[in-house]
Amino acid sequence: MNRNYRLTLLIVVVSQLIFLQCKESLPKQNNSAHISSKVNFELQQTANFIGGLPVDSTSPWFKYTKLAQYQRYKKLIAIVWQKYYNNSLSKISHWRKTQLNDINDKVIFYPFSGPDIINPLTFFPRAKEYIMLGLERVGVVPDAKKMNPFLVRLGMQAILPALGHILGRNYFITSDMLKKVGRSPFNGIAPLMMLFIARLDYQIIQVDKVELNAMGKAEVTQKPKLESRFQRLQWQGKHKSKIYGVRIRFKKKGSHSIYDVKTAYFFSGDASDTGLSKKPEFFNFILTRDKFFTLLKASSYLMFNKEFDDIRSVILARSTGVLQGASGLPFHFFNNSSWNLSLYGEYFIPIRDFTGRCQPDMVKSFNNDSRGALPFSYDYHYKPGKSNMVIARRAKNNSYFSPQFDFKNKIGVDTYCIRRQFLIRKTQKSRKVINASPYKTIY
């Protein structure tokens, strides 16, 4: 075990021990006392402008609403959003009232999310905190005073393709997000999240760039203005191990109570074992929430790989429940007495990009226990009638536990298909397979 690995493991373990010891001894604090419920006019107008919503005539953005290209942009967003609302959001809202009414978790964990604040807010509107994680850059909040017509046009040209996937298929493609939005004047995750929050009829109170300290606490930060390339490289080298994010506080339009304020976090980082071993602050951050409900959607079957078994361990250890499609956690982790399952839709083989991820145990369970078709699209099979969903609620006999971390991409459990064989393989430090469970596929 090398020195860096021991240090990383020590940080996580010590932080968890301190948290568990202090949790009972410290009095509960009223965090609401430090949170304002006043809408930030400038931020709200920025979100309205990006979202194609009415902009106040006193806002610096107002003059750009007269651009012919913006008028087309506004009209197109309205048409696409209305279609998305009719096909997905309205149906999810109606469906959740009967199928998710028992879920009252205050914290929703949504790894591999991209900027998709839409789905967690629609499935779990009673939650207070939404924690998201993805590879995309945090970006900046656009400043109208630093814009000109050319930059505004560039920003709009980048936003529209990104919206095409989420509003057309109900999921993002990370590679497209990194290329098209990452370098535009409306760059990164923050502007898109603000757009969606405004479109969902919420109002923005505060937007902060944050970094996690060693104990996993989010602290407001600001990158210094670095003039030379040498200074930038020096700063990046010094801070490359830190994990940065954006924190957005918002409330439903018409609400005046601080108790109705919600908080969404997006952290930019690599969720693989090796990636998070360099930034253990994220584990400390999520584990201080004690328990949470996990949402997984279009996550590229990443947690089928041993390279992602640390974040998989966190989900299984601390989730009160999991809502996911077939691409989330492998079904065999739930197909036991530790979880109460509700299945919806029909299982279809993975799309072409993920042909090695068949799940015959899932086929059998869906054939026997599905509660019927989903009225909306979910995960990669976005066409009507081809989606499926698993809701796994933690059973009473399934105690919460401390997750196990190996911080190594070459150690852990793999789930995959080879030549139409379903395999579950566990690899130890020697990289030797010590356990393999084959099952023939049944389609």
VEXKEVEX-534660 format. One line per 5 residues: number of its first residue (from 1); for each residue x, y, z of C-alpha. Coordinates in Angstrom, 1 decimal. Each point is the difference from the previous one (the first is absolute). Example, Ala and Ser with C-alpha at 12.3 -4.5 7.8 and 13.67 -1.06 7.14 Angstrom:
2
1 = 12.3/-4.5/7.8 | 1.4/3.4/-0.7
This chain:
443
1 = 0.0/0.0/0.0 | 1.7/3.2/-1.1 | 0.2/3.2/2.0 | -2.6/2.0/-2.0 | -2.6/-2.8/0.3
6 = 0.5/-0.3/3.8 | -0.3/3.8/0.3 | -3.2/0.1/-2.0 | -1.6/-2.8/1.9 | 1.0/1.5/3.3
11 = -1.6/3.4/-0.9 | -3.3/-1.7/-0.8 | 0.0/-2.4/3.0 | 0.9/2.7/2.5 | -2.6/2.4/-1.4
16 = -2.7/-2.6/0.4 | 1.0/-0.8/3.6 | 0.0/3.7/0.9 | -3.4/0.5/-1.5 | -1.5/-3.1/1.7
21 = 1.4/1.1/3.4 | -1.1/3.6/-0.3 | -3.4/-0.7/-1.5 | -1.8/-0.9/3.3 | 2.0/2.4/2.2
26 = -0.6/3.2/-2.0 | -3.3/1.9/0.3 | -2.0/0.2/-3.2 | 0.5/3.3/-1.8 | -2.7/1.9/-1.8
31 = 1.7/0.5/-3.4 | -3.1/1.8/-1.2 | 1.0/3.0/2.1 | 3.0/0.6/-2.4 | -2.0/-0.4/-3.2
36 = -1.8/2.8/-1.7 | -3.3/-0.5/-1.9 | 0.4/3.3/-2.0 | 0.2/-0.5/-3.7 | 3.1/1.4/-1.6
41 = -1.3/2.2/-2.8 | 3.2/-0.1/-2.2 | 0.3/-3.8/0.2 | -3.6/-0.5/-0.7 | 0.1/2.2/-3.0
46 = 3.0/-1.9/-1.3 | -1.8/-3.3/0.4 | -3.1/1.5/-1.7 | 2.1/1.2/-2.9 | 1.7/-3.3/-0.6
51 = -3.3/-1.9/0.4 | -1.9/2.2/-2.4 | -2.3/1.3/2.7 | -1.1/3.7/0.4 | 2.8/2.4/1.0
56 = -0.6/3.1/2.0 | 0.5/3.3/-2.0 | 2.4/1.2/2.7 | 2.4/-3.0/-0.4 | 3.2/0.4/-2.1
61 = -1.2/-3.1/-1.8 | -3.1/1.7/-1.4 | 1.8/1.7/-2.9 | 1.1/-3.4/-1.3 | -3.6/-1.3/-0.1
66 = -0.5/2.2/-3.0 | 2.5/-2.0/-2.1 | -1.7/-1.9/-2.8 | 2.0/-3.1/0.8 | -1.1/0.2/3.6
71 = -3.7/0.2/-1.0 | 0.5/-3.2/-2.0 | 1.9/-1.6/2.9 | -2.8/1.0/2.4 | -2.7/-1.4/-2.3
76 = 1.8/-3.3/-0.6 | 0.6/-0.5/3.8 | -3.7/0.6/0.7 | -1.0/-2.6/-2.6 | 2.5/-2.6/1.1
81 = -0.7/0.5/3.7 | -3.8/-0.3/-0.5 | 0.5/-3.3/-1.9 | 2.3/-1.2/2.8 | -2.5/1.0/2.6
86 = -2.8/-1.8/-1.7 | 2.0/-3.2/-0.7 | 2.0/-0.3/3.2 | -0.4/2.5/2.8 | -3.7/0.1/0.3
91 = -0.1/-3.8/-0.1 | 2.8/-0.4/2.6 | -1.8/2.5/2.3 | -3.3/-2.0/-0.2 | 1.7/-3.4/0.3
96 = 2.2/0.9/3.1 | -3.1/1.0/2.0 | -1.0/-3.7/0.2 | 3.3/-1.8/-0.4 | 2.4/2.1/2.0
101 = -2.3/1.6/2.6 | 1.7/-1.9/2.8 | 3.4/1.4/-0.7 | 0.7/3.1/2.2 | 3.8/0.1/-0.1
106 = 1.5/3.5/0.4 | 3.2/-0.8/-1.9 | 0.1/-1.4/-3.6 | 3.4/-1.3/-1.3 | 0.3/0.0/-3.8
111 = 3.4/-1.1/-1.3 | 0.8/0.1/-3.7 | -2.7/2.7/-0.3 | 1.5/2.7/-2.3 | -2.1/3.1/0.5
116 = -3.3/-1.9/0.2 | -1.7/1.6/3.0 | -3.3/-0.6/-1.8 | -0.5/-3.7/0.9 | 0.9/0.2/3.7
121 = -2.3/3.1/0.5 | -2.8/-1.7/-1.8 | 0.2/-3.5/1.6 | 0.8/1.4/3.5 | -1.4/3.5/0.4
126 = -0.2/-0.3/3.8 | 3.8/-0.4/0.4 | 2.1/2.9/1.3 | 3.4/-0.9/-1.3 | 1.1/-1.4/-3.4
131 = 3.6/-1.2/-0.3 | 1.2/-0.6/-3.6 | 3.4/-1.1/-1.4 | 1.4/-0.2/-3.5 | 3.0/0.6/-2.2
136 = -1.3/3.3/-1.5 | 1.6/3.3/1.0 | -1.9/2.2/2.5 | 0.3/3.0/-2.2 | -1.0/3.6/0.9
141 = -3.2/2.0/0.3 | -0.2/2.2/-3.2 | 0.4/3.7/0.7 | -2.2/2.2/-2.2 | 2.3/3.0/0.5
146 = 2.9/-1.9/-1.6 | -2.0/-1.2/-2.9 | -0.5/1.2/-3.6 | -2.3/-1.2/-2.8 | 2.7/-2.3/-1.4
151 = 0.6/-1.7/3.3 | -3.7/-0.4/0.7 | -0.5/-1.7/-3.4 | 2.9/-2.4/0.8 | -1.5/-0.8/3.3
156 = -3.4/-0.8/-1.5 | 1.5/-2.1/-2.7 | 1.7/-2.2/2.7 | -3.1/-0.2/2.2 | -2.4/-1.3/-2.6
161 = 1.8/-3.3/-0.9 | 0.4/-0.8/3.7 | -3.7/0.5/0.5 | -0.8/-2.3/-2.9 | 1.1/-3.2/1.8
166 = -1.6/0.6/3.4 | -3.3/1.4/-1.4 | -0.1/-2.6/-2.8 | 1.3/-3.1/1.7 | -0.1/1.0/3.7
171 = 3.8/-0.5/0.5 | 3.2/1.7/-0.8 | 3.0/-1.2/-2.0 | 3.1/1.0/2.0 | 2.3/0.2/-3.1
176 = -2.4/2.5/-1.6 | -0.2/2.0/3.1 | 3.7/0.3/0.4 | 0.5/1.1/-3.7 | -2.9/2.3/-0.7
181 = -0.7/1.8/3.3 | 3.4/-0.2/1.7 | 1.6/2.7/-2.1 | -2.9/2.3/-0.8 | -0.8/3.4/1.7
186 = -2.7/-1.8/1.9 | 2.5/-2.7/1.0 | -0.3/-2.9/2.4 | -2.7/-1.5/2.2 | -1.1/3.1/2.0
191 = -1.9/1.8/-2.9 | -1.9/-3.1/-1.0 | -1.0/-0.8/3.6 | -1.3/3.6/0.4 | -1.9/-0.4/-3.3
196 = -1.7/-3.1/1.2 | -0.8/1.3/3.5 | -1.6/3.1/-1.5 | -2.0/-2.1/-2.5 | -1.3/-2.2/2.8
201 = -1.5/3.1/1.6 | 2.6/0.5/2.7 | 1.7/3.3/0.9 | 3.7/0.3/0.6 | 1.3/1.3/3.3
206 = 3.7/-0.6/-0.1 | 2.7/-1.5/-2.2 | 3.5/-0.7/1.4 | 3.1/-1.8/-1.2 | 1.1/-2.4/2.8
211 = 2.9/-2.3/0.8 | 0.0/-2.8/2.6 | 2.5/0.2/2.9 | 1.6/-3.0/1.5 | -3.0/-0.8/2.2
216 = -2.3/0.2/-3.0 | -1.6/3.4/0.8 | -0.9/2.2/-3.0 | 1.6/3.4/0.3 | -0.5/2.9/-2.4
221 = 3.0/0.6/-2.1 | 1.1/2.1/-3.0 | 2.7/-0.8/-2.4 | 2.6/2.8/0.1 | 0.5/2.1/-3.2
226 = 3.3/-1.4/-1.4 | 1.6/2.1/-2.7 | 2.8/-2.2/-1.3 | 0.1/-3.6/-1.2 | 2.6/-0.8/2.6
231 = -2.2/1.3/2.8 | -3.0/-2.1/-1.3 | 2.1/-3.2/-0.2 | 1.4/0.7/3.4 | -3.5/0.5/1.5
236 = -1.4/-3.1/-1.8 | 2.9/-2.1/1.3 | -0.5/1.1/3.5 | -3.8/-0.5/0.0 | -0.5/-2.9/-2.4
241 = -0.9/-2.4/2.9 | -2.9/2.2/1.1 | -3.6/-0.6/-1.1 | -2.0/3.0/-1.1 | -3.7/0.4/-0.5
246 = -2.9/2.4/-0.2 | -2.6/0.5/2.6 | -3.4/1.5/-1.0 | -2.7/0.9/2.5 | -3.5/0.5/-1.3
251 = -3.7/-0.2/1.0 | -3.3/-0.5/-1.7 | -1.5/3.2/-1.5 | -2.4/1.6/2.5 | 1.6/-1.5/3.1
256 = 1.3/2.3/2.7 | 1.2/-2.4/2.7 | 3.6/-0.8/0.6 | -1.1/-3.6/0.7 | -1.0/-0.4/-3.7
261 = 3.5/0.9/-1.2 | 1.7/-2.9/-1.9 | 3.7/-0.5/-0.7 | 1.5/-1.7/-3.0 | 3.7/-0.9/-0.2
266 = 1.9/-1.1/-3.1 | 3.6/-1.1/0.4 | 2.4/-0.5/-2.9 | 2.0/-3.2/0.4 | 1.0/-3.4/-1.1
271 = -2.2/-2.6/1.9 | 2.3/-2.9/-0.7 | 1.9/-1.6/3.0 | 3.3/1.6/-1.1 | -1.6/3.3/-0.8
276 = -1.7/0.4/3.4 | 3.0/-1.4/1.9 | 1.7/3.3/-1.0 | -3.0/2.0/1.3 | -1.2/-1.9/3.1
281 = -1.7/3.2/1.2 | -3.0/-0.9/-2.1 | -0.6/-3.3/1.9 | 0.2/2.0/3.2 | -2.5/2.5/-1.3
286 = -2.6/-2.6/-1.1 | 0.5/-2.2/3.1 | -0.7/2.9/2.4 | -3.6/-0.2/-1.4 | -0.3/-3.3/1.8
291 = -2.8/-1.3/-2.2 | -1.4/1.0/-3.4 | -2.1/-1.2/-2.9 | 2.0/-0.8/-3.2 | -1.1/0.8/-3.5
296 = 1.8/-1.6/-3.0 | -0.8/0.6/-3.6 | 2.0/-0.5/-3.2 | 3.2/-0.7/2.0 | 1.7/-2.0/-2.8
301 = 0.0/-3.2/2.0 | 3.1/1.3/1.7 | -0.7/-1.6/3.4 | 0.0/-3.4/-1.7 | 3.8/0.5/0.0
306 = 2.4/-0.6/2.9 | 1.4/3.5/-0.8 | -3.1/1.5/1.5 | -0.6/-2.4/3.0 | 0.8/2.7/2.6
311 = -2.9/2.3/-1.0 | -2.1/-3.1/-0.4 | 0.9/-1.0/3.6 | -1.1/3.5/1.3 | -3.4/-0.4/-1.7
316 = -0.6/-3.5/1.3 | 1.2/1.0/3.5 | -2.0/3.2/0.6 | -3.0/0.1/-2.4 | -3.5/-0.2/1.4
321 = -0.9/-1.0/-3.5 | 1.1/0.2/-3.7 | -2.0/1.0/-3.0 | 1.8/-1.1/-3.2 | -0.2/-1.4/-3.5
326 = 1.9/-3.1/-1.2 | 3.2/2.0/-0.4 | 0.4/0.9/3.7 | 1.1/-2.6/2.6 | 0.1/-3.6/-1.2
331 = -3.4/-1.6/0.8 | 1.5/-2.9/1.9 | 1.0/2.4/2.8 | -3.7/0.6/0.7 | -1.5/-3.4/-0.9
336 = 0.0/-1.3/3.6 | -1.9/0.4/3.3 | 2.0/3.1/1.0 | -2.0/2.2/-2.5 | -3.8/0.3/-0.7
341 = -0.3/0.3/-3.8 | -2.6/1.8/-2.1 | 0.5/-0.7/-3.8 | -1.6/2.0/-2.8 | 0.1/-0.5/-3.7
346 = 1.7/-2.7/-2.0 | 3.6/-1.0/-0.2 | 1.6/0.4/-3.4 | 3.6/-0.9/-0.9 | 2.5/2.9/0.3
351 = 0.4/2.4/-2.9 | 2.9/-0.6/-2.4 | 2.5/2.0/2.0 | -0.4/-2.3/3.0 | -0.5/-3.5/-1.5
356 = 2.2/-1.6/2.7 | -2.4/0.9/2.8 | -2.8/-2.6/-0.2 | -1.8/-0.9/3.2 | -1.9/-3.3/-0.2
361 = -1.1/0.2/3.6 | -1.7/3.3/-0.8 | -1.8/-1.5/-3.0 | -1.5/-2.7/2.3 | -1.0/2.4/2.7
366 = -1.6/2.4/-2.4 | -1.9/-2.8/-1.8 | -1.5/-1.1/3.3 | -0.3/3.1/2.1 | -0.3/3.2/-2.2
371 = -2.8/2.3/1.1 | -0.7/1.1/-3.5 | 1.4/2.4/-2.6 | 1.5/3.3/1.0 | -2.0/3.0/-1.4
376 = 3.3/1.9/-0.7 | 3.4/-0.7/-1.4 | 2.9/-0.8/2.4 | 3.7/-1.1/-0.5 | 1.3/-0.8/-3.5
381 = -3.0/-1.6/-1.5 | -1.8/3.3/-0.5 | -2.6/-1.1/-2.5 | -3.6/-0.4/1.2 | -0.6/-3.4/1.6
386 = 3.6/-1.1/0.2 | 1.1/1.5/3.4 | 0.4/-1.8/3.3 | 0.5/1.1/3.5 | 1.1/-1.6/3.3
391 = -0.9/1.5/3.3 | 1.9/-1.8/2.8 | -1.1/1.0/3.5 | 2.3/-1.1/2.9 | -1.5/-2.9/2.0
396 = -0.3/0.3/3.8 | 2.5/-2.8/0.4 | 2.6/1.8/-2.2 | 2.0/2.1/2.5 | 2.0/3.0/-1.1
401 = 3.7/-0.6/0.0 | 3.3/1.7/-0.7 | 1.0/-0.2/-3.6 | 3.1/-1.9/-1.0 | 2.6/1.9/-2.1
406 = 2.9/-1.6/-1.9 | 0.9/3.2/-2.0 | 1.3/-2.3/-2.8 | -1.4/-0.4/-3.5 | 1.4/-3.5/-0.3
411 = -1.7/-1.5/3.1 | -3.7/-0.8/0.5 | -3.1/-1.5/-1.7 | -0.7/0.0/-3.7 | -3.4/-0.9/-1.6
416 = -0.1/-0.6/-3.7 | -0.8/-2.3/-2.9 | 2.4/-2.0/-2.1 | -1.2/-2.1/-2.9 | -3.6/0.1/1.4
421 = 1.2/-1.0/3.5 | -0.8/2.1/3.0 | 3.0/0.3/2.4 | 0.5/1.4/3.4 | 3.7/0.1/0.8
426 = 1.9/1.2/3.1 | 3.7/0.9/-0.3 | 2.4/0.3/2.9 | 3.3/1.9/0.3 | 1.7/-2.7/-2.1
431 = -2.4/0.8/-2.8 | -0.9/-3.6/0.0 | -3.7/-0.9/-0.4 | -1.0/-1.7/3.3 | -3.8/-0.3/-0.6
436 = -1.9/-0.3/-3.3 | -3.8/-0.8/-0.3 | -1.1/-0.7/-3.5 | -3.6/0.0/-1.2 | -1.3/-0.6/-3.5
441 = -2.0/2.7/-1.5 | -3.6/-0.7/-0.8 | -0.7/2.1/-3.0
